Amino acid sequence: MQLDARADVVSRIRTLIAREDGGDVTAAARRLGWPVRDVCQLERLVADDAPRPALDTVARVAVAYAADACWLL
């Protein structure tokens, strides 16, 4: 994923967190089943050297928020 595309994906995930969880990263972490630090560092989750593949991150967000994966990408 290119740098600009990663920034766009992170921005869309943050939009979902703001809209669905009122910007509460703790609530978002519970919803996603991730540690709070991962929600606070979304850029790290979609980086080339991420601990899990970026596609897995996008898929988890799409399912947890009932979001269109194509929109996220």
C-alpha positions, 0 to 999 in steps of 0.5 A: 500500500502506498503512503498516501493510500495508507494515510487515507485508510487511517483517516477513514478508520478514524472517521468511523471511530469518531462517528460510531464510538464518539472518538473513544479509543477504548470503546473502539479497542473493545469493538475491534478486539485490539489493545488500545495502543493499536487503535492509537497508532493506526498508522503502524497497523497499515505500515509495510512492516505491520505486526499483522497484514494491512488487509487483516486490519481493514477486514477487522474494521470493516466487520466491526463497524459494518463498513464497506471495505472498498470505501476503507481502501 
